């Protein structure tokens, strides 16, 4: 079993996303999968193309917040859906390669529109086991 995974968590009005991994890069990549899984079934997304995301932030929380919002922009502006993320972080910068394809509404059957990440429950922490946890609430 891998140490990296994603999940959703309960929130009254919106949806929480959380990515977990042995390093911030894996936690962020898993959070990206949690984000995409809100909108459509990851199993329906073919790995045909990639898009590059680059953001910078003064700390890991802001970097994570900006990354999630940049992904939402990619999905809504380009109609690009993804089922794999390769993330690298260096200093205050993040570069990600999002692998997927243009959205096909009949095949991907999008269900929920995510509007933005919020600062609510925003955190990047380390568990007692040493795993990084990246989480926030997204507005739907």
PyMOL commands that set and color helices and strands:
alter all, ss='L'
color gray80, all
select helices_A, chain A and resi 24-39+42-44+60-78+105-108
alter helices_A, ss='H'
color red, helices_A
select strands_A, chain A and resi 5-9+15-21+49-56+80-90+93-102+116-117+123-126+132-139
alter strands_A, ss='S'
color yellow, strands_A
deselect
rebuild
show_as cartoon
